[in-house]
Amino acid sequence: MTLIKSISGIRGTIGGAVGDNLTPVDAVKFASAYGSFLKIRHASKGNERLKVVIGRDARISGPMIHNLVMNTLVGLGIDVIDLGLSTTPTVEIAVPLEKADGGIILTASHNPKQWNALKLLNEKGEFLSGKEGELILEIAENEAFDFSDVDSLGEVIENNAYMDIHIDEVLELPLVDADLVKTKKFKVVVDGVNSSGGIIIPNLLEQMGIEVVKLYCEPNGHFPHNPEPLKEHLGDICKLVVEEKADFGIVVDPDVDRLAFISNDGEMFGEEYTLVAVADYILSKTPGNTVSNMSSSRALRDITEKHGGTYQASAVGEVNVVELMKKTNAIIGGEGNGGIIYPSSHYGRDSMVGVALFLTYLANQDKTVAEIRASYPQYYMSKNKIELTPQIDVDNVLATLTEKYKSENITTIDGVKIDFPTEWVHLRKSNTEPIIRIYTEAPTQSEADVLAERFVNELKEIAGI
């Protein structure tokens, strides 16, 4: 059981002791801090009511946390636009459409069902900066809250139309061609991990003329497998794609900001290659620059340069990717965990946008999904982690490794990344879990695995585990 407070929000397991887990008291405390932050940020509005959009994924604790957070904001004199069951990108697009002052998504993303979280947005529907996140943590720590009197309480306005509005926004993107897709009569299997993706993804597909085979699309919060869309969790859909003779499969995480494909042969397309494929399509129509984070595949760099653009890598974290995308005028970007950020829609990871663009790309190709995957530069990744204990001095461990490999190409803007000539390793402390992540990439899977094993052992040796 654990509670993680970071600049990107608060995340924890349900139940247990206050301050150690995400209890009702902690949910109220951090909702109070966020609402208080908004009142400071928008002080120039005077007595004008602030407005916050709230949505949640389908996890079991969702309704409880949802009601606590909403009514805390009401107690601060803030109006709430309640989207109910929703997705992270849906809340992100709703904030500016509603002219709201902020937004909260209640989701622990890819974490298992015992977790939940408050993910916090600004008035643009984008994640808060590190500095803003630190201010909220400070307000929470000091419990500097000033609640409204009875005549100044906020209101809750329900609006359950936004998943449909989101679909309409996606279908109106210039590079999405639903009419062309309809002519192809594709058949697609969808694994919605029994969360809100089980509603919104099939609805989008059906509007694009797709025959949909649903797997785990009942939004009851009982995740049928680990909700992180990695190969070891996706045996059921891999098998079903082949049995159904489907064109491919789609997997999303509980809040629908991570997107993975299963090729028509039942093999993983690869989360890293979701962004590569979508970028290949976008860059072929609108050349420009791209950005992904330091833990993402070199394949995006290769594809970007093929189309005459420039690729740059940011620190891990969506807010960092978005910041660098804005600086470099990137036309497509994201994260190698299947996160597509397409500024023509909005600056947030969006599986809906990724699905619609990929379908349009596929409809333009005379190739199967497996053949498209085989056409890209072949890199293989190994993703590992080491559980942390309070005794481990992570900064010292990483500093020791940096010194050991100082003759190599090293980047330290986010943990330590060591670029060898044909492979790389990135070691960093997670922002969302008490772990050190060890990502490696190499020309073959065995080389990536060997490199990962080597650095796991070196980390353990230095840390004395």
C-alpha positions as CSV (number, residue, x, y, z in Angstrom):
1,M,0.0,0.0,0.0
2,T,1.4,3.4,-0.9
3,L,0.6,7.0,-1.7
4,I,2.7,8.9,-4.2
5,K,2.6,12.7,-4.3
6,S,4.2,14.2,-7.4
7,I,4.0,17.3,-9.6
8,S,1.7,15.3,-11.9
9,G,-0.9,14.7,-9.2
10,I,-1.5,12.2,-6.4
11,R,-1.7,8.5,-6.9
12,G,-2.2,5.7,-4.4
13,T,-3.9,2.5,-3.3
14,I,-7.4,2.5,-1.8
15,G,-7.9,1.9,1.9
16,G,-5.5,1.9,4.8
17,A,-4.1,4.8,6.8
18,V,-4.4,8.5,6.0
19,G,-1.2,9.8,4.4
20,D,0.0,6.3,3.5
21,N,-2.7,5.5,0.9
22,L,-5.3,7.2,-1.2
23,T,-8.0,7.4,1.6
24,P,-11.1,9.6,1.4
25,V,-9.3,12.1,3.6
26,D,-6.3,12.3,1.2
27,A,-8.7,12.7,-1.8
28,V,-10.5,15.6,-0.1
29,K,-7.2,17.2,0.9
30,F,-5.7,17.2,-2.6
31,A,-8.9,18.2,-4.3
32,S,-9.0,21.1,-1.8
33,A,-5.4,22.0,-2.7
34,Y,-6.1,22.0,-6.4
35,G,-9.3,24.1,-6.0
36,S,-7.3,26.5,-3.8
37,F,-4.6,26.7,-6.4
38,L,-7.1,27.6,-9.1
39,K,-8.5,30.4,-7.0
40,I,-5.0,31.8,-6.6
41,R,-4.3,31.4,-10.3
42,H,-7.5,33.0,-11.4
43,A,-7.8,35.6,-8.6
44,S,-8.3,38.3,-11.3
45,K,-11.8,36.8,-11.9
46,G,-12.9,38.2,-8.5
47,N,-16.2,36.8,-7.4
48,E,-16.9,35.1,-10.8
49,R,-17.4,31.4,-10.2
50,L,-14.6,29.1,-11.3
51,K,-15.4,25.9,-13.3
52,V,-13.7,22.5,-13.4
53,V,-14.4,19.5,-15.6
54,I,-14.2,16.1,-14.0
55,G,-14.3,12.6,-15.5
56,R,-13.3,9.2,-14.3
57,D,-12.3,5.8,-15.7
58,A,-14.3,2.6,-14.7
59,R,-12.3,1.4,-11.8
60,I,-14.2,0.2,-8.8
61,S,-13.2,3.1,-6.5
62,G,-14.1,5.6,-9.1
63,P,-17.6,6.6,-7.9
64,M,-16.4,7.1,-4.3
65,I,-13.4,9.2,-5.2
66,H,-15.5,11.1,-7.9
67,N,-18.1,12.2,-5.3
68,L,-15.5,13.2,-2.8
69,V,-13.6,15.3,-5.2
70,M,-16.6,16.9,-6.8
71,N,-18.2,17.9,-3.5
72,T,-14.9,19.2,-2.2
73,L,-14.8,21.6,-5.1
74,V,-18.4,22.6,-4.6
75,G,-17.4,23.4,-1.0
76,L,-14.8,25.7,-2.3
77,G,-17.4,27.6,-4.4
78,I,-16.3,26.0,-7.7
79,D,-18.8,24.8,-10.3
80,V,-18.2,21.2,-11.6
81,I,-19.0,20.0,-15.1
82,D,-19.4,16.2,-14.4
83,L,-18.7,14.0,-17.4
84,G,-19.1,10.9,-15.3
85,L,-17.5,7.8,-17.0
86,S,-15.0,9.3,-19.4
87,T,-11.4,9.1,-20.7
88,T,-8.3,11.2,-20.0
89,P,-8.3,12.7,-23.6
90,T,-12.0,13.4,-23.4
91,V,-11.7,15.5,-20.3
92,E,-8.7,17.2,-21.9
93,I,-10.8,18.3,-24.9
94,A,-13.8,19.2,-22.8
95,V,-11.9,21.8,-20.6
96,P,-11.4,24.4,-23.4
97,L,-14.7,23.6,-25.0
98,E,-16.4,24.4,-21.7
99,K,-14.2,27.4,-21.1
100,A,-13.4,25.8,-17.8
101,D,-10.5,26.9,-15.5
102,G,-9.2,23.4,-15.1
103,G,-9.9,19.7,-15.1
104,I,-9.4,16.5,-13.1
105,I,-9.3,13.0,-14.4
106,L,-9.8,10.3,-11.7
107,T,-7.7,7.4,-13.0
108,A,-4.6,5.6,-12.1
109,S,-4.0,5.0,-15.8
110,H,-2.2,1.6,-16.3
111,N,-2.0,0.7,-12.6
112,P,-4.0,-2.3,-11.2
113,K,-7.5,-1.9,-9.8
114,Q,-6.5,-1.2,-6.2
115,W,-5.0,2.1,-7.4
116,N,-6.6,5.4,-8.2
117,A,-5.3,9.0,-8.8
118,L,-6.2,12.6,-9.4
119,K,-4.6,13.8,-12.6
120,L,-4.7,17.6,-12.8
121,L,-5.2,19.9,-15.8
122,N,-4.9,23.6,-16.5
123,E,-7.4,25.8,-18.4
124,K,-6.1,24.5,-21.8
125,G,-6.8,20.9,-20.8
126,E,-3.1,20.2,-20.5
127,F,-1.2,18.8,-17.6
128,L,0.2,21.3,-15.0
129,S,3.8,22.3,-15.1
130,G,6.3,21.1,-12.4
131,K,6.2,24.5,-10.7
132,E,2.4,24.5,-10.5
133,G,2.4,20.9,-9.2
134,E,4.8,21.9,-6.5
135,L,2.6,24.8,-5.4
136,I,-0.4,22.4,-5.1
137,L,1.7,20.0,-2.9
138,E,2.7,23.0,-0.7
139,I,-0.9,24.1,-0.3
140,A,-1.9,20.6,0.6
141,E,0.9,20.3,3.1
142,N,0.0,23.5,4.8
143,E,-3.8,22.8,4.5
144,A,-4.2,26.4,3.4
145,F,-7.9,26.0,2.4
146,D,-10.7,28.6,2.7
147,F,-14.1,27.0,2.0
148,S,-17.2,28.9,0.9
149,D,-20.2,29.9,3.0
150,V,-23.6,28.4,2.3
151,D,-24.7,31.0,-0.1
152,S,-21.6,30.7,-2.2
153,L,-21.3,26.9,-2.8
154,G,-20.6,25.6,-6.3
155,E,-23.0,23.6,-8.4
156,V,-22.6,20.3,-10.2
157,I,-23.7,20.2,-13.9
158,E,-23.9,16.8,-15.5
159,N,-22.9,16.4,-19.1
160,N,-22.7,12.9,-20.4
161,A,-22.3,13.9,-24.1
162,Y,-18.6,14.4,-24.2
163,M,-17.5,10.9,-25.4
164,D,-19.7,11.5,-28.5
165,I,-18.4,15.0,-28.9
166,H,-14.9,13.6,-28.7
167,I,-15.6,11.1,-31.5
168,D,-17.1,13.9,-33.6
169,E,-13.9,16.0,-33.1
170,V,-11.7,13.1,-34.1
171,L,-13.7,12.3,-37.2
172,E,-13.5,16.0,-38.3
173,L,-9.6,16.0,-38.4
174,P,-8.4,16.7,-41.9
175,L,-6.2,13.6,-42.1
176,V,-8.9,11.2,-40.9
177,D,-10.9,9.8,-43.8
178,A,-13.8,7.8,-42.4
179,D,-15.4,7.4,-45.9
180,L,-12.2,5.7,-47.3
181,V,-12.0,3.5,-44.2
182,K,-15.6,2.4,-44.6
183,T,-14.9,1.1,-48.1
184,K,-12.3,-1.4,-46.7
185,K,-14.7,-3.3,-44.5
186,F,-12.1,-3.9,-41.8
187,K,-12.7,-6.2,-38.9
188,V,-11.1,-5.2,-35.6
189,V,-10.9,-6.8,-32.1
190,V,-11.0,-4.4,-29.2
191,D,-9.8,-5.1,-25.6
192,G,-11.2,-2.3,-23.4
193,V,-9.9,-3.8,-20.2
194,N,-13.4,-3.4,-18.8
195,S,-13.1,0.4,-18.5
196,S,-14.3,3.4,-20.5
197,G,-12.3,2.4,-23.6
198,G,-14.7,-0.5,-24.0
199,I,-17.4,2.1,-24.8
200,I,-15.6,4.9,-26.7
201,I,-13.3,2.8,-29.0
202,P,-16.1,0.5,-30.4
203,N,-18.3,3.6,-30.9
204,L,-15.6,5.3,-32.9
205,L,-14.9,2.2,-35.0
206,E,-18.6,1.6,-35.8
207,Q,-18.9,5.2,-37.0
208,M,-15.9,4.4,-39.3
209,G,-17.7,1.4,-40.7
210,I,-15.6,-1.2,-38.8
211,E,-16.9,-4.7,-37.8
212,V,-16.1,-4.7,-34.1
213,V,-15.4,-7.8,-32.0
214,K,-15.5,-6.8,-28.3
215,L,-13.3,-8.4,-25.7
216,Y,-13.5,-7.1,-22.1
217,C,-15.5,-4.1,-23.0
218,E,-17.9,-4.1,-20.0
219,P,-17.0,-0.9,-18.0
220,N,-17.2,-2.5,-14.5
221,G,-13.7,-1.9,-13.3
222,H,-12.9,-5.6,-12.8
223,F,-9.7,-5.6,-15.0
224,P,-9.5,-9.1,-16.5
225,H,-5.7,-8.9,-16.8
226,N,-2.9,-6.4,-15.7
227,P,-4.2,-3.2,-17.4
228,E,-0.7,-2.1,-18.7
229,P,-0.9,-3.0,-22.4
230,L,2.3,-5.1,-22.6
231,K,2.8,-8.4,-24.5
232,E,2.7,-10.6,-21.3
233,H,-0.8,-9.4,-20.5
234,L,-2.4,-9.7,-23.9
235,G,-2.6,-13.4,-24.7
236,D,-6.4,-13.4,-25.0
237,I,-6.6,-10.7,-27.7
238,C,-3.6,-12.1,-29.6
239,K,-5.4,-15.4,-29.9
240,L,-8.8,-13.9,-30.7
241,V,-7.4,-11.7,-33.6
242,V,-6.2,-14.9,-35.3
243,E,-9.4,-16.9,-34.5
244,E,-11.6,-14.1,-35.9
245,K,-9.4,-13.5,-38.9
246,A,-9.4,-9.9,-38.0
247,D,-7.4,-7.2,-39.7
248,F,-5.9,-6.2,-36.4
249,G,-6.6,-5.7,-32.7
250,I,-6.7,-2.6,-30.5
251,V,-5.8,-2.5,-26.8
252,V,-6.1,0.6,-24.6
253,D,-5.4,1.2,-20.9
254,P,-8.2,2.1,-18.4
255,D,-8.1,5.8,-19.2
256,V,-7.6,5.4,-23.0
257,D,-4.4,7.5,-23.4
258,R,-2.2,4.5,-24.3
259,L,-2.7,2.6,-27.5
260,A,-1.3,-0.8,-28.6
261,F,-2.1,-2.8,-31.8
262,I,-2.1,-6.5,-32.4
263,S,-1.1,-7.4,-36.0
264,N,-3.3,-9.6,-38.1
265,D,-1.0,-12.6,-37.4
266,G,-1.7,-12.3,-33.6
267,E,1.8,-10.8,-32.9
268,M,2.3,-7.5,-31.0
269,F,2.7,-4.5,-33.4
270,G,4.7,-3.0,-30.5
271,E,3.6,-0.1,-28.3
272,E,6.7,1.7,-29.4
273,Y,5.6,1.4,-33.1
274,T,2.1,2.9,-32.5
275,L,3.7,6.4,-32.6
276,V,6.1,5.4,-35.4
277,A,3.3,4.2,-37.7
278,V,1.0,7.2,-37.0
279,A,4.0,9.6,-37.4
280,D,4.9,8.0,-40.7
281,Y,1.4,8.7,-42.0
282,I,1.3,12.3,-40.7
283,L,4.8,13.1,-42.0
284,S,3.9,11.8,-45.4
285,K,1.1,14.3,-45.7
286,T,2.5,17.2,-43.6
287,P,6.3,17.1,-43.2
288,G,7.7,18.5,-40.0
289,N,9.4,17.8,-36.7
290,T,8.7,15.2,-34.0
291,V,9.3,14.6,-30.3
292,S,9.2,11.6,-28.0
293,N,10.7,11.0,-24.6
294,M,14.2,9.6,-23.9
295,S,12.8,6.1,-23.1
296,S,11.2,5.8,-26.6
297,S,12.5,3.9,-29.7
298,R,15.1,5.3,-32.1
299,A,12.7,4.2,-34.8
300,L,10.8,7.6,-34.6
301,R,14.0,9.4,-35.2
302,D,14.7,7.3,-38.3
303,I,11.2,7.8,-39.7
304,T,11.3,11.6,-39.1
305,E,14.6,11.9,-40.8
306,K,13.3,9.8,-43.8
307,H,10.6,12.5,-44.2
308,G,13.1,15.4,-43.9
309,G,12.2,16.4,-40.4
310,T,14.1,16.8,-37.1
311,Y,13.6,14.6,-34.1
312,Q,14.3,15.6,-30.5
313,A,13.9,13.7,-27.2
314,S,12.5,15.1,-24.0
315,A,12.6,14.0,-20.4
316,V,10.0,11.3,-19.6
317,G,6.5,12.7,-18.7
318,E,3.8,14.0,-21.0
319,V,4.2,17.6,-19.8
320,N,7.9,17.5,-20.9
321,V,7.0,16.0,-24.3
322,V,4.4,18.7,-24.8
323,E,6.8,21.5,-23.8
324,L,9.4,20.4,-26.3
325,M,6.8,19.9,-29.0
326,K,5.7,23.5,-28.6
327,K,9.3,24.7,-28.6
328,T,10.2,22.8,-31.8
329,N,6.8,23.2,-33.6
330,A,6.5,19.4,-33.7
331,I,3.5,18.3,-35.7
332,I,3.3,14.8,-34.1
333,G,4.9,13.4,-30.9
334,G,4.2,11.3,-27.9
335,E,5.6,8.6,-25.8
336,G,6.8,5.1,-26.7
337,N,4.2,3.6,-24.4
338,G,1.6,4.0,-27.1
339,G,0.8,7.7,-26.4
340,I,0.0,9.7,-29.5
341,I,0.0,13.5,-29.2
342,Y,-1.3,15.3,-32.3
343,P,-1.5,19.1,-31.8
344,S,-4.1,19.5,-34.6
345,S,-6.4,17.8,-32.1
346,H,-5.0,18.8,-28.7
347,Y,-1.8,18.6,-26.7
348,G,-2.5,15.3,-24.9
349,R,-2.0,11.6,-25.4
350,D,-5.1,10.3,-27.2
351,S,-5.9,6.8,-28.3
352,M,-9.0,7.9,-30.2
353,V,-6.9,10.2,-32.4
354,G,-4.3,7.4,-32.9
355,V,-6.9,4.8,-33.9
356,A,-8.6,7.1,-36.5
357,L,-5.3,8.1,-38.0
358,F,-3.9,4.6,-38.1
359,L,-7.1,3.3,-39.8
360,T,-6.8,6.0,-42.4
361,Y,-3.2,5.1,-43.0
362,L,-4.0,1.4,-43.3
363,A,-6.8,2.1,-45.7
364,N,-4.3,4.0,-47.9
365,Q,-1.9,1.1,-47.9
366,D,-2.1,-2.1,-49.9
367,K,-0.5,-4.0,-47.0
368,T,-1.5,-6.0,-43.9
369,V,-0.8,-4.6,-40.5
370,A,2.0,-7.2,-40.1
371,E,3.5,-6.1,-43.4
372,I,3.4,-2.4,-42.3
373,R,5.2,-3.4,-39.0
374,A,7.9,-5.3,-41.0
375,S,8.6,-2.2,-43.1
376,Y,9.9,-0.2,-40.2
377,P,13.5,-0.1,-38.8
378,Q,13.8,-3.1,-36.5
379,Y,14.6,-2.2,-32.9
380,Y,13.8,-4.3,-29.8
381,M,13.3,-3.1,-26.3
382,S,13.5,-4.6,-22.9
383,K,11.6,-2.9,-20.1
384,N,12.5,-3.9,-16.5
385,K,12.2,-2.4,-13.0
386,I,13.6,-2.8,-9.6
387,E,11.4,-2.3,-6.5
388,L,12.7,0.5,-4.3
389,T,13.0,0.5,-0.5
390,P,13.4,3.6,1.6
391,Q,17.1,2.6,2.3
392,I,18.1,2.9,-1.3
393,D,19.8,6.2,-2.3
394,V,18.7,6.4,-5.9
395,D,20.6,9.5,-6.7
396,N,23.9,8.0,-5.4
397,V,23.3,4.8,-7.4
398,L,22.7,6.7,-10.7
399,A,25.7,9.0,-10.0
400,T,28.0,6.0,-9.5
401,L,26.8,4.6,-12.9
402,T,27.3,7.9,-14.6
403,E,30.9,8.1,-13.4
404,K,31.5,4.5,-14.4
405,Y,30.3,5.1,-18.0
406,K,31.5,8.7,-18.4
407,S,33.4,7.9,-21.6
408,E,30.1,7.0,-23.3
409,N,27.4,9.4,-24.7
410,I,25.5,10.2,-21.5
411,T,22.3,12.3,-21.0
412,T,21.2,13.2,-17.4
413,I,18.2,15.4,-17.9
414,D,16.0,12.6,-16.6
415,G,17.8,9.9,-14.7
416,V,20.7,8.5,-16.8
417,K,20.6,7.5,-20.4
418,I,23.7,5.9,-21.9
419,D,23.9,5.8,-25.7
420,F,26.2,3.1,-27.0
421,P,26.8,3.0,-30.8
422,T,24.1,0.4,-31.6
423,E,22.1,0.2,-28.4
424,W,21.1,2.3,-25.3
425,V,20.0,2.0,-21.7
426,H,17.9,4.5,-19.8
427,L,17.7,4.3,-16.0
428,R,15.3,6.5,-14.0
429,K,13.2,6.7,-10.9
430,S,9.5,6.4,-11.8
431,N,7.2,9.4,-11.1
432,T,4.2,7.2,-10.5
433,E,5.5,4.0,-8.7
434,P,8.2,3.2,-6.1
435,I,10.6,1.7,-8.6
436,I,13.6,2.3,-10.8
437,R,12.9,1.7,-14.5
438,I,15.5,0.1,-16.7
439,Y,14.8,0.4,-20.4
440,T,17.1,-0.9,-23.1
441,E,17.0,-1.0,-26.9
442,A,19.1,-2.9,-29.4
443,P,19.0,-4.4,-32.9
444,T,17.8,-7.8,-31.6
445,Q,15.7,-8.9,-28.6
446,S,18.4,-11.0,-27.1
447,E,20.9,-8.1,-27.2
448,A,18.3,-5.8,-25.5
449,D,17.6,-8.5,-22.9
450,V,21.3,-9.1,-22.2
451,L,22.0,-5.4,-21.9
452,A,19.0,-5.0,-19.5
453,E,20.1,-8.0,-17.3
454,R,23.6,-6.5,-17.1
455,F,22.4,-3.1,-15.8
456,V,19.8,-4.7,-13.4
457,N,22.7,-6.6,-11.9
458,E,25.0,-3.5,-11.8
459,L,22.2,-1.5,-10.1
460,K,21.6,-4.1,-7.5
461,E,25.3,-4.4,-6.8
462,I,25.7,-0.7,-6.3
463,A,22.5,-0.4,-4.2
464,G,23.4,-3.4,-2.1
465,I,20.2,-5.3,-2.9
